[in-house]
């Protein structure tokens, strides 16, 4: 199997003092591949970056900065056939930032905001191919998602009072102690953080 990476490369354009970034995918076979951007050009401050990638490298999750539409950041999903597709917004919110994509690229999780309220109105979201954008669970307001298991069933993050948490639809929220969660193992059983 070949190695495939995703991330951000700087496009080098300058516009009113800002540098525009563009998401990329790199593989041993093809090298760097620019994943494009909906409005990234020399006439805008819009940019995009890759955040996560599916196990086979075929799907990338990322964030685009689309100032013209009144949202500071919006999450997207990229595939070779569909290109960059915005995930949409939760009702009442105007921006979101994705945190993780599951192994088959069908589930993306992150945090939704009502800008400029930012952290005051933070809500976790879950996007699926079948259901689209939805609030993860109403009782998780303020939960800052960091990562999820490879099947997308277990989500981990940190609550506003720096309490670590682990959530799944069966058990709900498990409070784990003080600290910040950064990542979870493939099966959701082991967390790391600080």
N, C-alpha and C positions, 0 to 999 in steps of 0.2 A: 504494500500500500504506500502511496506517496503521501508526503507531508503537506498539509494545507493550513495556512495561517490567514487571519483577517485582522485588519486594524485601520490605521489612518496614515495617510501620507500628505504632506503639505503640497498644495498645488502651486505655490509660488506667486499667486496673483495678489495684488494689493488694491484695496479699495477703501478709501477714507480711513486709512491707518490700520485696517484689519487684514489678516492673512486668511485666505480661504482654504479649508481643509477638505479633502475628499477621501471617501472610504476606499480601501483596496482589499484584494484577496491575492495571496501569494501561494503558489504551488511549485513543487520541484519540476513538474513537467512544463508549466506555462510561465513561470516567473510571476512578476507583478501584473495584476489586472485591475484597472481603475473601474470601480463599480458604478461610477457616475454620480450624479447629483441632480435633483429636480430643478434647481435654479442657481447652481454655483457658477457664476461667471464674474467678469471684471466689473459688472454694473451692479452687483449686490454684495451684501455682507453675509449672505447665506452660505452655509457650509454643512458638511456631514462627516460622520466618523463611524467606523465599525466598532461594535461592542462585544459581540459574541458570534459563534459559528457552530453549525450543526456538526454532528460526528463525521458525516461524509463530506463536509466542506461545501455542500450544495446550497445552503441557506445561511444568510448572514442577518443578524439583527443589529440595528444601529440607531443613531440619533442624528436628526438634521435640525439645523437652526434656520427657521423660516420666518424672518422678521416681518416680511410683507404681509403675512396672514395674521399678525397679531399674537403669535405664539413664539416664545423664546426658543423652546425645543419641542420637537415631536419625534416619536419613535417610528422606525420603519423596519420593513422586512424586505430583503433582497433575494431574488432567485435569478438564475441565468435566463429563464424564459419570461419572467414578469418584471425584471428590473427592480427599482426601488418603489415600494408601495407603502404609503403612510398607514399606520395602524389605526388612526382615528383618535378620538378623545372621549373621556368619560363625560357624561352630562354634567354641566356646570363648571367643568375645568377647561383650561385653555392651553395646557402644556403637559408633557410627560417625558420621562427619561427611562428607557428600558435598562434592565440590569442583567438579564440572562435569557438564553434561548435553550430549549431542551435538545436532546440528542438527535431527534428526527426533524427538528425545525418547525414543528407544528404548534409549539407553545412558547410564548414570550411573556416575561413578567417584568414589572418595573414599578415606578412611582409616578402618580398623577398629581398635578398641582393646579390651583387657581391663581395664576400669576397676576399681580405681584405678591399675593399672600404667601407664596412659597411654602415654607415648612409648617405654617399654621394649618393649612388645609390639605396636607399631604394624605393621599389615599393610595394603597397598593392596587395595581391592575394586573389582569391576566388576559392575554390575547390568545385566541385559538383559531385555527383554520375554520373550524365548524361554527364557533359562536361569536367570533369577532372580539371587540373590546368590551370588557366587563370589570366591575369592581370585584376584587378578590373576595372580600368579606367585609360587611359593614362594620363589624366590631374591631377591625384592624386599622382604623383611621390613625395616621401617624406612624404606622409600621413601615420602616425603611427597608425595602427588599434588597438583599445582597446577592442571592444565588438561589438555585433550585436543583432538585435531583434530575437525573437524566431523563426520567419518564415524565417530568413536569408535575408530579403529584405532591411533592414536598417543597415548601418554600421556607427560606430562612432569612432573618434580618434582625433589625434592632428597633425597639420601641423608643418613644421620645425621652423616656427617663433612663436611657442607656442600659436597658434590660434586653438581653438576647432572647430571641424567640424562634420557634419552629412551628410551622403551620401545615396541616393537611385537612382535607375536607371531612375526614372521618373523626379525627381527634380534636380538631379545632386548634387553637393556639396553646402551645406549651411554653411557659415561661421558664427560662433556663438559668438565669442569674445575670449579674452585672457585667457589662462589656459590650463589644461591638463584633458582630459576626461579619466575616468577609467571604467565606466560601463553605460549601458542603460537599461531601463525597457523592459519588455517582448514585448510591442507593439511599442517600439522605440520612444515613445513620451517624456520620461523624462531621462535626462542624469545626472550623478554625476561625480565629479572630484575635482580638486583643482585649 
